[in-house]
Amino acid sequence: MSGGGGGGGGGGGGSAVKKKKDPHRPHKVYYHTSDRESVLAWLTPGFELYATFGPMASKANAIRICNQLLRWIKSEEEHLFIQNTPVW
């Protein structure tokens, strides 16, 4: 994934969309496209999600798929993560 900064980076006339409320805080959503891939990074206080898609994936479709993934993770959370570790 290319670094921060303005507009697109990388090859293929890519574009980056960034949402920022405070210039001193990291980006919440980062979407980058190139001629080889699309990358979505979603940062929240509770989780970080990084996903790659084909170069023709739209931002809306990438977000929809990531939301589906997050719903599935939430529904299977007790099976995927150790939540209560025993104390020895």
Secondary structure as GFF3:
##gff-version 3
##sequence-region A 1 88
A	DSSP	beta_strand	16	18	.	.	.	ID=ss1
A	DSSP	beta_strand	29	33	.	.	.	ID=ss2
A	DSSP	beta_strand	38	43	.	.	.	ID=ss3
A	DSSP	beta_strand	48	53	.	.	.	ID=ss4
A	DSSP	alpha_helix	59	75	.	.	.	ID=ss5
A	DSSP	alpha_helix	77	80	.	.	.	ID=ss6
###
